[in-house]
Amino acid sequence: MNGKWIYLAQRNPRLSREQFFARWLKHRQLGAQPAMAAEFVTATYCAVRPEGPALDGLTDEYDGVGVFALRHLASIPLVAQFLKQDYAQADEKRFFTTTSDNFSIFCAEEIIREGDDTKVVLLQFLRRKMEVGPSDFAQRWRESHASQILQNKNFAKPVSRYIQNTVIASPPGFGYSGIAEFWFDGADGIADSVSELNHLMADDFIDQKNSFCVLTDVIMAKPRK
């Protein structure tokens, strides 16, 4: 099973959104050790839209989302170790509010619907209800919840890819159980799918009050090989 590294970024308040995005992408030039770089399948940098359709839980609290597919779950410790490097953290403090190890989430990735990468991505950060155990959440999310999406004709056309990321490690205070990625062909597809997406967020094993979603535009991506 592939690993996944996802983080929610807030910009240093001294920077405008445009300055932040430019500085964030420049951070890629720091580079990484060849052994770690080889563990990445994709690297996607997403800018959070400051406003969007009437989606339940939609927030603009964050400025960017980093989405990185890793070759294996065994890749995660190496990435986590890299985030502690002094030179990487020193650079991050110039454009993030804090260093990325404080807001990085590591997951097990499962591609539910394969398709082309697109420029518009909706990400749902889901918490399970307290009375629902982690295994029960994972099973219901993967089976009945995913089936609703795959069998829904309103999703058949606009959603190119659908990925479920089961959280296996996150910083204190995050507590999300799963992160869903919906790769849409365009903003119109999201507008047409609002009612279906809101229904999914209200599923009876999801703590809707403490879950949220962000609507993003891909500003840079390392494509799949």
C-alpha positions as CSV (number, residue, x, y, z in Angstrom):
1,M,0.0,0.0,0.0
2,N,1.2,3.5,-0.8
3,G,2.0,6.1,1.8
4,K,0.7,9.7,1.7
5,W,2.0,12.9,3.2
6,I,-0.5,15.7,3.4
7,Y,-0.1,19.0,5.2
8,L,-2.3,22.1,5.8
9,A,-0.3,25.3,5.5
10,Q,-0.9,28.8,6.8
11,R,1.2,31.6,5.5
12,N,3.5,33.9,7.5
13,P,1.3,37.0,8.1
14,R,4.1,39.2,6.7
15,L,3.4,37.7,3.3
16,S,0.6,38.3,0.9
17,R,-1.0,35.2,-0.7
18,E,0.9,35.8,-3.9
19,Q,4.2,36.2,-2.0
20,F,3.5,33.1,0.0
21,F,2.8,30.9,-3.0
22,A,6.0,32.1,-4.8
23,R,8.1,31.4,-1.6
24,W,6.4,28.1,-1.0
25,L,7.3,26.8,-4.4
26,K,10.8,28.1,-4.1
27,H,11.2,26.0,-1.1
28,R,11.2,22.9,-3.4
29,Q,14.7,24.0,-4.6
30,L,16.2,23.1,-1.3
31,G,16.2,19.6,-2.5
32,A,16.4,16.4,-0.5
33,Q,18.7,13.5,-0.2
34,P,18.5,11.2,-3.2
35,A,17.2,8.3,-1.1
36,M,14.3,10.4,0.1
37,A,13.5,12.0,-3.3
38,A,13.2,8.5,-4.7
39,E,10.3,7.7,-2.3
40,F,8.0,10.3,-3.9
41,V,5.5,9.3,-6.6
42,T,3.8,12.7,-7.0
43,A,4.1,16.1,-5.4
44,T,1.1,18.4,-5.7
45,Y,0.9,22.0,-4.3
46,C,-2.6,23.3,-4.0
47,A,-3.7,26.9,-3.3
48,V,-6.9,27.1,-1.1
49,R,-9.6,29.2,-2.7
50,P,-10.7,32.1,-0.4
51,E,-14.3,31.4,-1.3
52,G,-16.4,28.7,-2.9
53,P,-19.8,27.0,-3.2
54,A,-22.1,26.3,-0.3
55,L,-20.3,23.2,0.9
56,D,-20.8,22.1,4.5
57,G,-17.6,22.6,6.4
58,L,-15.9,24.6,3.7
59,T,-13.1,26.8,5.2
60,D,-10.5,29.3,4.0
61,E,-8.6,29.1,7.3
62,Y,-5.6,27.6,5.4
63,D,-3.7,29.0,2.5
64,G,-2.2,25.9,0.9
65,V,-2.3,22.1,1.0
66,G,0.6,19.9,0.1
67,V,-0.3,16.4,-1.2
68,F,2.5,14.0,-1.7
69,A,2.1,10.3,-2.7
70,L,4.8,8.0,-1.4
71,R,5.9,4.7,-2.8
72,H,5.2,2.7,0.4
73,L,4.2,3.1,4.0
74,A,7.8,2.4,4.8
75,S,8.6,5.8,3.1
76,I,6.9,7.7,5.9
77,P,9.7,7.5,8.6
78,L,12.3,8.9,6.2
79,V,10.1,11.8,5.2
80,A,9.2,12.5,8.9
81,Q,12.9,12.6,9.7
82,F,13.6,15.0,6.9
83,L,11.1,17.5,8.3
84,K,13.3,17.8,11.4
85,Q,16.3,19.0,9.4
86,D,17.5,22.3,10.7
87,Y,18.1,23.8,7.2
88,A,14.6,22.9,6.0
89,Q,12.9,24.2,9.2
90,A,14.9,27.5,9.0
91,D,13.6,28.1,5.5
92,E,10.0,27.1,6.4
93,K,9.9,29.7,9.1
94,R,10.2,32.4,6.5
95,F,6.9,31.6,4.8
96,F,4.9,29.3,7.1
97,T,3.5,30.2,10.5
98,T,5.4,27.3,11.9
99,T,7.5,24.4,10.6
100,S,5.7,21.7,8.6
101,D,6.4,18.9,11.1
102,N,3.7,20.6,13.2
103,F,1.0,20.3,10.6
104,S,1.9,17.2,8.6
105,I,-0.4,14.2,8.4
106,F,0.8,10.7,7.3
107,C,-1.7,8.3,5.7
108,A,-2.2,5.0,3.9
109,E,-3.4,5.9,0.4
110,E,-6.1,3.9,-1.5
111,I,-7.2,5.0,-4.9
112,I,-10.9,4.3,-5.2
113,R,-11.4,5.8,-8.7
114,E,-8.4,6.1,-11.0
115,G,-8.3,8.9,-13.6
116,D,-6.5,11.9,-14.8
117,D,-5.0,14.5,-12.6
118,T,-6.9,17.8,-12.7
119,K,-6.5,21.4,-11.6
120,V,-9.3,21.5,-9.1
121,V,-9.1,19.4,-5.9
122,L,-11.6,19.2,-3.0
123,L,-10.1,17.7,0.2
124,Q,-12.3,16.6,3.1
125,F,-10.7,16.2,6.5
126,L,-12.9,13.8,8.3
127,R,-13.2,12.9,12.0
128,R,-15.0,9.8,13.2
129,K,-17.7,10.0,15.8
130,M,-16.4,9.1,19.3
131,E,-18.7,6.1,19.4
132,V,-17.2,4.8,16.2
133,G,-13.9,2.9,16.5
134,P,-11.1,3.4,14.0
135,S,-11.5,0.0,12.4
136,D,-15.3,0.5,12.0
137,F,-14.7,4.0,10.5
138,A,-12.2,2.6,8.0
139,Q,-14.5,-0.2,6.9
140,R,-17.6,1.9,6.5
141,W,-15.7,4.7,4.8
142,R,-14.1,2.2,2.3
143,E,-17.2,0.1,1.7
144,S,-20.6,1.8,2.0
145,H,-19.4,5.4,1.8
146,A,-17.2,4.7,-1.3
147,S,-20.1,2.8,-2.9
148,Q,-22.3,5.8,-2.7
149,I,-19.8,7.8,-4.7
150,L,-19.0,5.2,-7.3
151,Q,-22.7,4.5,-7.9
152,N,-23.8,8.1,-8.0
153,K,-24.3,9.3,-11.5
154,N,-23.8,12.9,-10.5
155,F,-20.2,12.1,-9.7
156,A,-19.6,9.9,-12.7
157,K,-18.7,12.8,-15.0
158,P,-17.1,15.6,-13.0
159,V,-14.9,13.5,-10.6
160,S,-11.8,12.3,-12.4
161,R,-10.1,10.7,-9.3
162,Y,-11.3,9.8,-5.9
163,I,-8.8,8.8,-3.2
164,Q,-9.2,7.8,0.4
165,N,-6.3,8.5,2.8
166,T,-6.6,6.7,6.1
167,V,-4.6,8.6,8.7
168,I,-2.0,6.7,10.6
169,A,0.0,9.5,12.2
170,S,-0.7,13.2,12.9
171,P,0.4,16.0,15.2
172,P,-1.4,16.6,18.5
173,G,-4.7,18.5,18.0
174,F,-5.5,17.2,14.5
175,G,-7.2,13.9,15.2
176,Y,-8.6,13.3,11.7
177,S,-9.4,9.7,10.7
178,G,-9.5,10.1,7.0
179,I,-8.7,12.6,4.2
180,A,-10.6,12.3,1.0
181,E,-9.5,13.8,-2.4
182,F,-11.9,14.6,-5.1
183,W,-10.2,15.6,-8.3
184,F,-12.8,17.6,-10.4
185,D,-12.6,18.4,-14.0
186,G,-13.6,22.0,-13.1
187,A,-15.4,24.3,-10.7
188,D,-18.7,23.7,-12.5
189,G,-18.5,20.0,-11.5
190,I,-18.3,21.0,-7.8
191,A,-21.2,23.4,-8.1
192,D,-23.3,20.6,-9.6
193,S,-22.3,18.2,-6.8
194,V,-22.9,20.3,-3.7
195,S,-25.9,18.4,-2.5
196,E,-24.2,15.0,-2.9
197,L,-21.0,16.2,-1.2
198,N,-23.0,17.6,1.7
199,H,-24.8,14.3,2.1
200,L,-21.6,12.4,2.2
201,M,-20.2,14.7,5.0
202,A,-23.4,14.0,7.0
203,D,-22.9,10.2,6.9
204,D,-23.7,8.7,10.3
205,F,-20.2,7.6,11.2
206,I,-18.6,11.1,10.5
207,D,-18.3,13.8,13.1
208,Q,-19.6,16.5,10.8
209,K,-19.2,19.3,13.3
210,N,-15.5,18.7,13.6
211,S,-14.8,17.8,10.0
212,F,-14.1,20.3,7.3
213,C,-13.2,20.7,3.6
214,V,-11.0,22.9,1.5
215,L,-11.4,23.7,-2.2
216,T,-8.1,24.1,-4.0
217,D,-6.4,24.9,-7.3
218,V,-3.3,23.0,-8.3
219,I,-0.5,25.5,-8.8
220,M,2.4,23.0,-9.3
221,A,2.6,19.3,-9.6
222,K,5.2,16.6,-10.2
223,P,3.2,14.3,-12.5
224,R,2.8,10.6,-12.1
225,K,5.3,8.5,-14.0
